[in-house]
Amino acid sequence: SSSTSPMSVTTSGTTPTESFTTTSGTTSRNFTTITATTTTSETVSTASTSTSGLTATSSAVTTSGSDSWWLCNCTNAICIEDNIVQLVPIICNPPPKPTCANGLSPVPVIDEDGCCWHWECDCYCTGWGDPHYMTFDGLYYSYQGNCTYVLVEEIKKKVDNFGVYIDNYHCDTRDVVSCPRTIIVRHETQEVRIATVKPNTLQVEVTVNRQPVALPYKKFGVSIYESGINHVVEIPELKMNVTYNGLSFSIRMPYSLFGNNTHGQCGICNNNTADDCMLPNGNIAENCETMADHWQVDDPSKPQCSPGLKPTKAPSTTPVQPCKESAICELLLGSVFEPCHSFVRPEKYYAACVFDSCVLPTLDLECSSLQVYAATCADQSVCIDWRSHTDGVCSYKCPSGKEYRACGPIKEATCKSSQQNGTSTKHVEGCFCPNGTMLYDDGVDVCVKTCGCVGVDMIPREFGEKFTVDCQDCICLEGGNGIVCEPHVCAKQNTTSCDGEGFYEVNEVNSEDSCCPIVTCKCNISLCTTKVPKCALGFEVQSHIPSGQCCPWYQCVPKRVCVHQNAEFLPNSSVFVDKCQNCFCTNEVNVSTQLNIISCEHIPCNTYCKPGYELQPVKGECCGKCVQTKCVIHTPNNSDLILSPGEFKNDPYNNCTIYSCSNIHNQLISSTSEITCPAFNEESCKPGTIAFLPNGCCKTCAPLDSPTPCSVRERKDFIVYKGCRSVDRVVMTECEGTCGTFSLYSAEANSLEHSCSCCKESRTSVRKAELKCPNGHSISHKYIYVESCSCQETECSSKSQSSESQSTEENDKASTLNRIKRAISLTSK
C-alpha cells in the first residue's frame, strides 16, 4: 500500500528502517541468518540486490556494540542474539515520477542511506528582458524596479552571509522599464558581482570583493567559470549555481538543502505557487509585482532606494496600445521550438517576448526571451539551434578562432583536464573550439591542435619547440611548468662611434633580432654650432650636407634676379631707374656681380618746334622744351611774321602797319604801329596832283616835291548852317598831310608809349558869307579860313598812366621819335 501527500515534493523507494509519507516503491527482503561462535570464524552471506533507476554504492559500515549496521551492496546486518547476525539485503524499486510546479523535469537524488533514491523538484529561478521573472515554483511576472533587490535569501539562516541579489536599472529613455545590470552572490567572506559592461549585450565583468578577477576563479568554496555564453558562480558545498550573461540570469538550488527555506523575488521553493509572492514580514501580497518592490536592499549607489521606504505602485506590464508582436516571438510557438514544447511550456516566454517587442522595439530585447527558453530547454536535455532562424536579429558573433554552437558542452574539455563525459545530455550555447582542436586550459582561452605549451604570448607551442618571447629563449617541455626560459643572449656588435658634430647614439630595433637593438648614429641638426650666414641682396642661403656628415655647409648663391636701390626684381619685370628711361630686368648675368643685368632705353622725345621757338634742355626733365626766341606776329591776312628782338618789319600787304619785336626782361614783346592817314577826298584833288606821302601809305593832293607834308588845300563848296545855304560855292581851306604818330612798348615804364602829331592850322582868319534861308531871309555867316598849316604835337597818352610812366615817356621821346621817323623814311624809300 502507499500513501500520497498533496504537497509532497519528494518521492522515494521504501527502506526497512524508515517510513515515508510520500509515494514509495516496494522493498524486497531476503533474510539470511548466521550463527557465529568465538571459536569459529564469522561467515557473512550476502544476497543479490537488484536496483532500477539510479544506483548508488556505499562502503560497509560496522558499528561495535550496535544492534544493526550496513554492509556493502545495500545490505543491513542485524545482531539478533548469541552472535547470530541476520543480513537483510535492500532491493530498491523505482518510485513514481512526480510533476514539478515549475514545469521542469524532476531530478533523481540519492537517499541518505546511499542505497535507494527518490525524485526532487529542484529550485530553479530565472529572469530576463526588462525584466521578467519565473519563480522557483514557475510563477511568471514582470517587474520594472530601479533598485537593488533580494532574489534569494534563507528564511532560517543556515549558511553564513548567503544570498543572491540583482541590480536593475531603467534601460529606456522614458524610465518606464528596467533591465538587469548586475548579479550579486554572497557566500561567507566573498561577494561576487557579475556586471554588464555595455547595456543589452553579453559583455560582462566579474569582480570578487570589488576586485576584478580572471576566470576560472576558485577560492574559499566559490568557483567562477565560463560555460558557453554564460558566466557561472558555483558553490559546490551547497550544490547550487548562478548563471548570468548580461541579458538573463538563472539560479539552481537543491530542494534537499533549500526546500521551504527561501524568500525574495524568486519566491519560496516548495513546489507551490500560492505563496511565491510572500513579503518580508511573511504576509502574501496580492501579486508578485507588489511583492517585488518590498525586497529592496540598501545600496549606497542608489540613495533613492531604501528597504524602509514605502514601495511605489508597480507600473502596468500590459502595453497601453495594442501592437503586432515581433516575428521573432512567433518562433517560440512554431516548429523551431516544437521539440521542447512537451518539456517546457512556451506560453509565458511568449508573453514576455511580446511585451518586450511592443514596449522596447528598438532594443531587440525579445531575443532574451528566446535565449532563456532555449537555455531552459537545454537544461531539460533538449537542444535547439534557434538563432539561425532570426534573420540576423539575434545573431551571436564569436571571437576569432572560435565557432558558435547551439549545443556545446557545459564544460569544454581542455588539455589540462580529463576528457569530458560525452554521454551528458545537457548542453549550453556558446563559442567553442572548432572540431579537431581543443581548449588549452580554462584560464588560457586558446584552441590548440596538439596539447603542448601556451605562454604569455598566447601562441600554442608543441613539446620540444624552441622560441623567443619577451627576450627570453624558451623551450616547451612536457611535464613541470611546461615552458622553461633563460635570458636571451645577443650577438656581438661592432662598436659604433658618433664623434662627428651633430651626431648622437640611438638604439634601433634589429629586424633580425628584436631583443638586441642595433646602436646607430643619428643626426640632430639642432646640435650643430654653425650659424646660417646673412646674404646680400640678390643672394640666398643654400645649405649642403657633405656625405658622411651631419651639419650642413652654408653658402650664398645668386637668386638670378636684378638688384636696384635695395630692391630685387625678377627677370622680365620692369625696373624704375629714372623717368627718362624704360628699364627691365634681363636673363643675362653680370659675371662679376653674379646679378642679372638691367637693360634701359631712353624715352623718345619730340624735337620739332614751331616757328619762333627753339628746343632747349630743361633741368629735371627727360626731353627739352620748345622755348620762344622770336616774336610771332599774326597779320590780319592770316600770315605770320617772325621777328627777332629789335627787328622792325612792314606788313607785306599794308605799308601803313609796322611790326616790331623787343626782348624785355627775358620776355618777348611784339608791337604793332599804325600810320594814321588824314582824310582824303580824291575828287577834291586836281588832276595829276594825287601822290603818296613820304611814308608810302597816305595819299595827298600836294605835289610830291612839296616841302611840307602838311599844307593848305583849297576847295569850293556850299556852306549849310541851320537849314540855310550859301548862294554860291565858297572858297574854303583845310590842312592836309601826314605827321608822325606811333604807339610803342616802353620797357622802363612797363607800358605803351604814345606819340601823336597832327597836320593842324597854324594861322587862320575869319571870313563872312551870305546864306539864303528857305523862308526867304538871308543871314550873314562867319567861318574860319586857314591861312597856313603845320605838324603840331597833341596829347594821346592814356589817362591811367602813372607819373613814373609819363616821366619815362618824356625822357625817351627823342629816341622813340627817331626810331619812328627812321621806320617811316625806310618805308617811303
C-alpha positions in Angstrom: 0.0 0.0 0.0 1.1 3.6 -0.4 0.1 7.0 0.9 0.3 10.3 -1.0 0.7 13.8 0.3 -0.7 16.5 -1.9 2.2 19.0 -1.1 5.0 16.4 -1.3 8.0 17.2 -3.4 9.9 14.1 -2.6 9.3 10.6 -3.7 11.5 7.7 -2.6 11.8 3.9 -2.6 10.8 2.1 0.6 13.6 1.2 3.1 13.3 -1.2 6.1 14.5 1.4 8.5 12.3 4.4 7.7 8.7 5.1 6.9 7.8 7.8 4.3 4.7 10.0 3.8 5.5 10.3 0.1 4.8 7.9 -2.7 7.1 4.9 -2.2 8.1 1.8 -4.0 8.2 -1.7 -2.7 11.0 -3.3 -0.9 12.1 -7.0 -1.2 13.9 -8.6 1.7 15.8 -11.9 1.7 16.8 -12.9 5.2 20.0 -14.9 5.9 20.9 -16.0 9.5 24.4 -16.6 10.5 25.5 -18.1 13.8 28.9 -17.3 15.0 30.9 -18.6 17.9 34.0 -17.5 19.5 35.8 -20.5 18.2 34.8 -20.2 14.6 35.2 -17.6 12.1 32.3 -15.3 11.2 30.7 -16.0 7.9 28.6 -13.4 6.1 26.3 -14.4 3.3 25.2 -11.6 1.1 22.1 -11.8 -1.0 21.9 -10.4 -4.5 20.4 -7.0 -4.9 18.7 -5.6 -7.9 18.3 -1.9 -8.3 16.4 0.0 -11.0 16.8 3.7 -11.7 19.7 5.5 -10.1 22.2 3.0 -8.5 24.3 4.2 -5.6 27.2 2.4 -3.9 28.3 2.7 -0.3 31.0 1.1 1.7 30.2 -1.3 4.5 29.8 0.3 7.9 30.3 -1.7 11.1 29.5 -0.2 14.5 30.7 -2.1 17.5 28.0 -2.7 20.1 25.1 -1.7 17.9 22.0 -3.7 17.0 22.5 -3.3 13.3 24.9 -2.0 10.7 25.3 -1.6 7.0 27.4 -3.8 4.9 28.4 -3.2 1.3 26.0 -3.7 -1.6 23.0 -2.3 0.3 22.9 -5.0 3.0 21.9 -4.4 6.6 23.4 -6.6 9.3 21.2 -7.1 12.4 22.6 -8.7 15.6 19.8 -10.9 16.9 21.3 -12.9 19.8 24.2 -15.1 20.8 26.4 -14.0 17.9 23.6 -14.6 15.5 23.6 -12.0 12.7 20.8 -11.6 10.3 21.7 -10.0 6.9 18.8 -8.1 5.3 19.5 -7.0 1.6 17.6 -4.0 0.4 16.1 -4.0 -3.1 15.0 -0.5 -4.4 12.1 -0.3 -6.8 11.8 3.0 -8.8 9.4 5.5 -7.2 6.7 7.1 -9.3 7.7 10.3 -11.1 6.1 13.4 -9.7 5.1 16.6 -11.6 7.0 19.8 -10.7 5.1 23.0 -10.4 7.7 24.9 -12.4 7.1 22.6 -15.4 10.6 21.2 -15.3 11.5 17.5 -15.0 12.3 16.2 -11.5 15.8 15.0 -10.7 16.8 11.8 -9.0 18.5 12.2 -5.7 20.3 9.5 -3.6 18.8 8.8 -0.2 20.7 9.4 2.9 21.4 5.7 3.3 23.2 5.9 0.0 21.3 2.9 -1.3 18.0 3.9 -2.8 17.0 7.2 -4.5 14.0 9.5 -4.8 12.7 12.3 -7.0 13.1 16.0 -6.2 12.0 19.2 -7.9 15.0 21.5 -8.0 14.6 25.2 -7.1 15.1 26.9 -10.5 14.5 30.7 -10.8 15.2 32.7 -14.0 15.0 36.4 -15.0 15.4 38.1 -18.4 14.4 41.0 -20.6 13.0 44.1 -18.9 12.9 42.1 -16.6 10.6 39.1 -16.5 10.8 36.6 -13.6 10.0 32.9 -13.3 10.0 31.9 -9.6 11.3 28.7 -8.1 7.8 27.2 -8.5 7.3 28.5 -12.0 5.1 31.6 -11.3 5.7 34.2 -14.1 5.6 38.0 -13.5 7.3 41.2 -14.8 8.7 44.0 -12.6 10.3 47.3 -13.6 12.1 48.4 -10.4 15.1 50.6 -10.5 16.9 49.4 -7.3 18.8 46.5 -5.9 16.7 43.6 -4.8 16.8 40.3 -3.0 16.4 37.4 -5.3 17.1 34.6 -2.8 17.8 34.6 1.0 17.3 31.9 3.6 14.3 32.3 5.9 16.2 30.4 8.6 19.9 31.3 8.3 21.9 28.1 7.9 24.7 29.4 5.7 26.8 32.4 6.9 26.2 35.6 4.8 24.4 33.9 2.0 22.1 35.5 -0.7 21.7 36.3 -4.3 20.7 39.9 -5.4 20.0 41.8 -8.6 20.7 45.4 -9.5 18.2 46.7 -12.0 18.3 50.0 -14.0 16.0 51.9 -16.3 17.1 50.8 -19.8 14.8 53.0 -21.9 14.7 56.8 -22.4 11.3 57.1 -20.7 12.4 55.4 -17.5 9.5 53.0 -17.7 11.1 49.6 -17.9 14.1 48.1 -16.3 16.9 45.6 -17.3 19.2 43.6 -15.1 22.6 45.2 -14.7 24.5 43.2 -12.0 24.0 39.8 -10.3 25.5 39.7 -6.8 26.2 36.4 -5.0 27.3 36.5 -1.3 28.7 33.5 0.4 30.5 33.8 3.7 33.5 36.1 3.2 33.1 36.7 -0.5 30.9 38.8 -2.6 30.8 38.0 -6.4 29.5 40.6 -8.8 28.8 39.8 -12.5 28.1 43.2 -14.1 27.1 44.1 -17.6 29.8 46.2 -19.3 27.6 47.5 -22.2 23.8 47.7 -21.8 21.8 44.9 -23.6 24.9 42.9 -24.6 26.6 39.8 -23.4 29.7 41.6 -22.3 30.2 41.3 -18.5 32.9 41.9 -15.9 33.5 39.7 -12.9 34.7 41.1 -9.5 35.2 39.4 -6.1 35.0 41.7 -3.2 35.0 44.6 -5.7 38.3 43.5 -7.2 38.4 42.2 -10.9 39.4 38.5 -11.2 40.4 36.3 -14.1 38.4 33.2 -14.8 38.3 30.4 -13.9 38.4 31.5 -10.2 38.2 29.2 -7.3 38.6 30.2 -3.6 37.0 29.7 -0.2 34.4 27.3 -1.6 33.3 29.6 -4.5 34.1 28.6 -8.1 33.5 31.0 -11.1 33.9 30.0 -14.7 32.5 30.4 -18.2 30.1 28.0 -19.7 29.2 28.9 -23.2 27.7 32.4 -23.3 27.1 32.2 -19.5 29.3 33.1 -16.5 28.6 30.7 -13.7 29.1 31.1 -10.0 29.1 27.7 -8.3 29.1 26.8 -4.6 29.8 23.0 -4.6 29.2 22.7 -0.8 25.6 24.0 -1.4 25.2 22.2 -4.7 24.0 25.4 -6.2 25.0 27.6 -9.2 24.1 31.1 -10.5 24.4 31.9 -14.2 24.4 35.4 -15.9 25.1 36.5 -19.4 24.2 40.2 -19.4 20.6 39.6 -20.6 19.4 36.8 -18.4 20.1 35.0 -15.1 19.2 31.7 -13.6 19.5 30.3 -10.1 19.6 26.5 -9.5 19.4 25.2 -5.9 18.8 21.7 -4.5 15.4 21.2 -2.8 17.1 19.0 -0.2 19.0 21.9 1.2 16.8 24.9 0.4 13.2 23.5 0.2 10.7 25.7 2.2 13.6 27.9 3.3 13.9 30.6 0.6 12.2 34.0 0.2 12.8 37.0 -2.1 11.8 37.9 -5.6 12.3 34.2 -6.6 9.7 33.1 -4.0 9.6 30.1 -1.8 10.9 26.8 -3.2 8.2 24.4 -2.1 6.5 23.3 -5.4 3.5 25.5 -4.6 2.9 28.8 -6.4 0.4 30.0 -3.9 3.0 31.5 -1.5 5.6 32.7 -4.1 4.5 36.4 -3.6 5.4 36.4 0.1 6.5 39.7 1.7 9.5 40.0 4.1 7.0 40.1 7.0 5.6 36.7 6.0 2.3 38.0 4.5 1.3 37.1 1.0 0.9 40.0 -1.5 -2.0 40.1 -3.9 0.5 39.9 -6.8 4.3 39.4 -7.3 4.7 42.9 -8.9 3.7 44.4 -5.5 5.8 41.8 -3.6 9.0 42.5 -5.7 9.1 46.2 -4.6 9.3 45.2 -0.9 12.6 43.3 -1.4 14.8 46.4 -1.8 18.2 46.3 -0.2 20.4 49.2 0.9 22.6 50.3 -2.0 24.9 53.3 -1.5 25.0 53.9 -5.2 21.2 54.4 -5.2 20.2 56.7 -2.4 16.6 56.9 -3.7 16.2 53.2 -2.8 15.8 52.1 0.8 14.2 49.0 2.4 12.3 51.2 4.8 10.6 53.4 2.2 7.1 52.6 1.2 7.2 50.8 -2.2 5.8 52.6 -5.1 3.0 51.2 -7.2 4.3 48.9 -9.8 3.7 50.1 -13.4 1.4 48.1 -15.6 3.2 45.4 -17.6 0.5 45.4 -20.3 1.1 47.6 -23.3 -1.3 50.5 -23.5 -1.7 50.3 -27.2 -2.1 47.0 -29.0 0.8 46.1 -31.3 1.7 43.3 -33.6 4.1 41.0 -31.9 7.6 40.6 -33.5 8.1 37.7 -35.9 10.9 36.7 -33.6 8.3 35.9 -30.8 6.3 33.6 -33.1 9.3 31.3 -33.3 8.6 30.2 -29.7 5.2 28.8 -30.7 6.3 27.4 -34.0 8.2 24.4 -35.3 11.6 25.7 -34.3 11.0 25.2 -30.6 8.4 22.4 -31.0 10.7 19.7 -29.8 10.8 21.4 -26.4 7.1 22.1 -26.0 6.4 18.8 -24.3 9.2 19.5 -21.7 8.8 23.3 -21.1 5.7 25.2 -22.0 6.5 28.3 -24.1 3.4 30.5 -23.3 5.0 32.5 -20.5 8.1 33.1 -22.5 6.0 34.1 -25.5 4.1 36.7 -23.4 7.4 38.2 -22.2 8.7 38.3 -25.7 5.6 40.2 -27.0 5.8 42.7 -24.1 9.5 43.4 -24.9 8.9 43.8 -28.6 6.0 46.2 -28.0 7.4 48.3 -25.2 11.0 48.4 -26.3 11.0 47.6 -30.0 14.4 49.2 -30.7 16.4 47.2 -28.1 15.8 43.7 -29.5 15.1 42.5 -26.0 12.8 39.9 -27.4 15.9 37.8 -28.2 16.4 37.3 -24.4 13.0 35.5 -24.1 14.1 33.1 -26.8 17.5 32.7 -25.3 16.1 31.9 -21.8 13.6 29.5 -23.2 16.3 27.7 -25.3 18.6 27.6 -22.2 15.7 26.1 -20.1 15.1 23.5 -22.9 18.8 22.7 -22.9 18.6 22.1 -19.2 15.9 19.6 -19.9 18.3 17.9 -22.5 16.5 19.4 -25.5 18.9 21.5 -27.6 17.6 23.8 -30.2 19.6 25.8 -32.8 17.2 28.9 -33.0 19.5 31.9 -33.7 19.8 31.0 -37.4 16.0 31.5 -37.8 16.0 35.1 -36.6 17.4 36.7 -39.9 20.4 38.0 -38.0 18.4 39.9 -35.4 19.5 37.6 -32.6 22.8 36.5 -34.1 25.8 35.8 -31.9 29.3 36.7 -33.1 32.2 34.6 -31.8 35.8 35.9 -31.5 38.4 34.8 -34.0 39.4 31.2 -33.6 36.1 30.1 -32.1 32.9 28.9 -33.7 29.3 29.2 -32.4 27.4 26.1 -31.4 23.9 26.0 -30.1 24.6 22.7 -28.4 28.0 22.7 -26.8 29.4 21.0 -23.7 28.6 22.6 -20.3 32.3 22.4 -19.6 34.6 22.3 -22.5 37.4 19.7 -22.5 40.9 21.1 -22.1 44.5 19.8 -22.3 44.8 20.3 -18.5 41.6 18.4 -17.6 40.3 14.9 -18.2 38.1 14.4 -21.2 34.5 15.4 -20.5 32.0 12.7 -20.3 30.5 12.5 -23.8 27.3 10.9 -22.5 26.0 14.1 -20.9 22.6 15.0 -22.3 22.7 18.6 -21.2 24.2 21.3 -23.4 24.8 25.1 -23.5 25.2 27.5 -26.4 28.3 29.5 -26.8 31.6 29.8 -28.7 33.8 26.7 -28.7 37.0 25.5 -30.3 36.5 24.1 -33.9 36.5 20.4 -34.5 40.0 19.0 -34.5 41.1 21.5 -31.8 40.9 21.6 -28.1 40.8 24.4 -25.5 44.3 24.6 -23.9 43.1 25.4 -20.4 40.2 27.1 -18.6 42.3 30.1 -17.9 44.1 30.1 -21.3 41.5 30.7 -24.0 43.4 29.3 -26.9 42.4 26.5 -29.2 45.2 24.0 -30.0 45.5 21.1 -32.3 48.0 19.3 -30.1 48.5 19.8 -26.4 51.8 21.4 -25.8 52.5 24.8 -24.1 50.9 28.2 -24.2 52.9 31.1 -22.7 52.1 34.8 -22.1 52.1 35.4 -25.8 49.0 33.1 -26.1 50.7 31.2 -29.0 50.4 27.4 -28.9 53.8 25.6 -28.9 54.5 21.9 -29.4 56.6 19.9 -27.0 60.3 20.4 -27.8 59.7 23.7 -29.7 62.2 26.4 -29.1 61.1 30.1 -29.3 61.9 33.6 -28.0 59.4 35.6 -26.2 59.9 38.8 -24.1 63.6 38.5 -24.8 63.8 35.1 -23.2 65.0 32.0 -25.0 62.4 29.4 -24.1 61.6 25.7 -24.8 58.3 23.9 -24.4 58.9 20.8 -22.3 56.4 18.1 -21.3 55.9 18.0 -17.6 56.7 20.5 -14.9 55.7 24.1 -15.7 55.9 23.3 -19.4 57.9 26.4 -20.6 61.5 26.8 -19.4 63.2 30.1 -20.3 66.6 31.8 -19.8 67.7 35.3 -20.8 68.3 35.9 -24.5 72.0 36.3 -25.4 72.8 39.0 -28.1 75.4 38.5 -30.7 78.4 40.8 -30.6 78.1 44.0 -32.5 80.7 46.3 -34.0 81.4 49.4 -31.8 80.0 52.5 -33.4 81.5 55.9 -32.7 79.4 59.0 -33.1 82.0 61.7 -32.7 81.1 64.0 -35.6 79.3 67.3 -34.9 75.5 66.8 -34.6 75.7 63.0 -34.2 74.3 61.1 -31.3 73.8 57.4 -30.4 70.4 55.7 -30.7 69.2 52.2 -30.3 67.2 50.8 -33.2 65.2 47.7 -33.4 67.0 44.9 -35.0 64.8 43.3 -37.7 66.7 40.0 -37.3 66.6 40.0 -33.5 64.2 42.4 -31.8 65.7 41.7 -28.4 69.1 43.0 -29.4 68.9 46.6 -30.5 71.4 48.0 -33.0 73.4 51.1 -31.9 73.5 53.6 -34.8 74.4 57.2 -35.2 71.6 59.7 -35.7 71.9 63.3 -36.8 70.3 66.2 -34.9 70.8 69.5 -36.7 69.9 71.4 -33.5 73.2 70.2 -32.1 75.2 71.9 -34.9 77.0 75.2 -34.0 77.5 76.7 -37.4 75.2 79.7 -37.9 73.3 80.5 -41.0 75.0 83.4 -42.8 73.2 86.6 -43.9 73.4 87.0 -47.6 73.5 90.3 -49.6 70.5 91.4 -51.6 70.0 89.2 -54.7 71.6 86.2 -52.9 70.1 83.4 -50.8 71.4 80.8 -48.4 71.9 77.4 -49.8 72.8 74.5 -47.5 74.6 71.4 -48.4 75.4 68.4 -46.2 78.5 66.6 -47.3 78.5 62.9 -47.4 79.1 61.3 -44.0 78.5 64.5 -42.1 75.5 65.8 -40.1 75.9 69.5 -40.0 75.2 71.5 -43.2 77.6 73.9 -45.0 76.1 77.2 -46.0 76.9 79.4 -49.0 75.3 82.4 -50.6 74.2 81.8 -54.1 72.7 84.3 -56.6 68.9 84.2 -56.8 69.0 85.1 -60.6 67.4 88.5 -60.0 68.3 92.1 -60.7 69.0 94.5 -57.8 68.4 98.2 -57.9 68.1 100.6 -54.9 67.8 97.8 -52.3 65.1 96.0 -54.2 65.0 92.7 -56.1 63.4 92.3 -59.5 62.6 89.1 -61.3 63.7 88.6 -64.9 61.4 90.3 -67.5 59.9 92.6 -64.8 60.0 96.4 -65.1 62.7 98.3 -63.2 62.3 102.0 -62.4 65.7 103.8 -62.8 64.5 107.3 -63.8 61.6 108.7 -65.7 63.7 109.3 -68.8 64.4 105.6 -69.3 62.4 102.4 -69.8 64.3 99.6 -68.0 63.7 95.9 -67.4 65.5 93.0 -65.8 67.1 90.6 -68.3 68.1 87.0 -68.0 71.7 87.9 -68.7 74.1 87.7 -65.7 76.9 90.0 -64.9 79.9 87.8 -64.5 81.5 89.9 -61.8 78.4 90.6 -59.6 76.5 87.4 -60.4 73.4 89.5 -60.6 71.2 89.9 -63.6 71.7 92.9 -65.9 69.3 95.7 -66.1 68.7 96.9 -69.7 67.4 100.5 -70.3 66.2 102.6 -73.3 65.8 106.3 -73.3 62.2 107.6 -73.7 61.9 109.1 -77.3 61.4 112.9 -77.4 59.7 115.2 -79.9 62.5 117.5 -81.3 60.2 119.7 -83.6 59.4 123.2 -82.5 57.0 125.6 -84.4 58.4 128.8 -86.0 59.7 131.3 -83.5 60.5 128.5 -80.9 63.8 126.7 -80.3 64.4 123.3 -78.4 66.2 124.0 -75.2 67.1 121.5 -72.3 65.1 121.6 -69.1 66.6 120.6 -65.8 64.8 117.5 -64.3 63.0 116.7 -67.5 63.8 113.9 -69.9 63.1 115.9 -73.1 63.9 119.6 -73.9 61.2 122.2 -74.1 60.3 124.4 -77.0 61.2 127.9 -75.8 60.1 131.1 -77.8 63.2 133.0 -79.1 61.4 135.3 -81.7 58.2 137.2 -81.8 55.5 135.6 -83.8 53.0 138.1 -85.2 49.8 137.1 -86.8 48.8 139.6 -89.5 45.2 140.3 -90.5 45.6 138.4 -93.7 46.4 135.2 -91.7 50.1 135.3 -92.4 52.8 135.0 -89.7 55.8 137.3 -89.4 58.8 136.1 -87.4 60.8 138.9 -85.9 63.9 138.7 -83.9 64.2 141.0 -80.9 65.0 144.7 -82.1 63.7 143.9 -85.6 61.1 146.1 -87.5 59.1 145.0 -90.5 56.2 146.5 -92.5 53.1 144.5 -93.2 53.6 142.9 -96.6 50.1 143.9 -97.6 49.8 147.3 -95.8 52.7 149.7 -95.6 50.9 151.8 -93.0 51.4 149.0 -90.4 54.8 148.4 -88.8 55.6 145.4 -86.6 58.5 145.3 -84.1 59.9 142.8 -81.6 61.5 143.6 -78.2 63.2 141.4 -75.5 62.3 143.0 -72.2 63.4 141.1 -69.1 63.7 137.8 -71.0 60.2 138.3 -72.3 59.5 138.9 -76.0 57.1 141.7 -76.7 55.7 142.3 -80.1 54.4 145.8 -81.1 52.2 147.0 -84.0 52.4 150.6 -85.2 49.8 152.1 -87.4 50.4 155.3 -89.6 47.2 157.2 -89.5 46.4 159.0 -92.8 44.4 162.3 -92.8 41.0 162.4 -94.5 41.5 162.4 -98.2 38.9 163.1 -100.9 40.3 162.2 -104.3 37.6 164.3 -106.1 38.9 167.4 -104.5 42.4 167.0 -106.0 43.3 168.5 -109.2 44.1 166.1 -111.9 47.7 164.9 -111.7 48.2 166.1 -108.2 47.4 162.8 -106.4 50.5 161.3 -104.8 51.7 159.3 -101.8 53.2 160.9 -98.9 56.8 160.0 -98.0 55.5 157.3 -95.6 54.3 155.5 -98.7 50.9 154.7 -97.3 48.9 158.0 -97.3 47.7 159.9 -100.4 47.7 163.6 -100.8 46.9 166.2 -103.4 50.0 168.2 -102.8 52.8 167.8 -105.3 55.4 165.2 -104.3 58.1 167.8 -104.1 56.1 169.9 -101.5 58.5 171.0 -98.8 56.0 170.2 -96.1 54.0 167.1 -95.9 51.3 169.2 -94.1 49.9 172.1 -96.3 46.8 174.2 -97.0 44.4 172.9 -99.6 41.6 174.9 -101.1 38.3 173.7 -102.2 34.9 175.2 -103.2 31.7 174.0 -101.6 28.4 175.3 -100.3 28.1 176.3 -96.6 25.0 174.9 -95.0 24.0 176.1 -91.5 20.7 175.6 -89.8 18.9 174.9 -93.0 20.3 178.0 -94.7 22.8 177.6 -97.6 25.2 179.9 -99.3 24.1 181.3 -102.6 27.3 180.3 -104.4 30.2 178.0 -103.7 32.6 179.5 -101.2 36.4 179.0 -101.2 37.4 177.1 -98.1 40.8 175.9 -96.9 41.9 173.0 -94.8 45.1 171.4 -93.6 46.1 168.2 -95.3 49.1 166.0 -94.8 50.8 163.3 -92.7 52.6 163.8 -89.4 54.5 161.3 -87.3 52.3 159.1 -85.0 53.3 155.9 -83.1 52.5 153.6 -80.1 55.4 151.6 -78.8 56.0 149.5 -75.6 58.4 151.0 -73.1 60.4 148.5 -71.0 61.4 151.2 -68.5 57.7 152.3 -68.0 56.4 148.7 -68.4 53.6 150.3 -70.6 52.8 151.5 -74.1 54.3 154.8 -75.2 52.2 157.1 -77.5 53.4 160.0 -79.6 50.8 161.9 -81.7 51.4 164.9 -84.1 48.6 166.3 -86.3 48.6 168.3 -89.5 46.9 171.4 -88.0 46.2 175.0 -88.8 48.9 177.3 -87.7 47.3 180.6 -88.8 43.6 181.4 -89.6 41.3 184.3 -90.3 37.5 184.8 -90.2 35.5 185.5 -93.3 31.8 186.2 -94.0 29.4 184.5 -96.4 25.7 185.3 -97.2 23.4 182.4 -96.5 19.9 182.1 -98.1 17.3 180.5 -95.8 14.2 178.6 -97.0 11.9 181.3 -95.7 13.4 183.8 -98.0 15.5 185.6 -95.4 19.3 185.9 -95.7 21.8 185.7 -92.8 25.4 186.6 -92.5 27.5 183.5 -91.5 31.1 183.7 -90.3 33.5 180.8 -91.0 37.2 180.1 -90.4 39.6 180.3 -93.2 43.0 178.6 -92.9 45.9 180.7 -93.9 48.7 178.1 -93.1 49.2 174.5 -91.7 51.9 172.7 -89.8 52.6 169.4 -87.8 51.8 170.0 -84.2 52.2 167.7 -81.1 48.9 166.5 -79.5 48.1 164.7 -76.2 47.4 161.0 -76.9 48.7 159.2 -73.7 46.4 157.1 -71.5 44.8 158.8 -68.5 45.7 155.8 -66.3 49.4 156.1 -66.9 51.4 156.6 -63.7 53.6 159.6 -63.2 56.5 157.3 -63.5 55.4 156.2 -66.9 54.9 159.8 -68.0 58.3 160.8 -66.9 59.8 157.8 -68.7 57.9 158.8 -71.8 59.3 162.3 -71.8 62.8 161.0 -71.3 62.6 158.6 -74.1 60.6 160.8 -76.5 63.5 161.9 -78.6 64.9 158.4 -79.1 61.5 157.0 -79.9 60.7 159.7 -82.4 64.0 159.0 -84.1 63.1 155.3 -84.4 59.7 156.0 -85.9 61.0 158.6 -88.3 63.6 156.1 -89.4 60.9 153.5 -89.9 58.8 155.9 -91.9 61.7 157.1 -94.0 62.6 153.4 -94.7 59.0 152.8 -95.7 58.9 155.8 -98.1 62.1 154.7 -99.7 
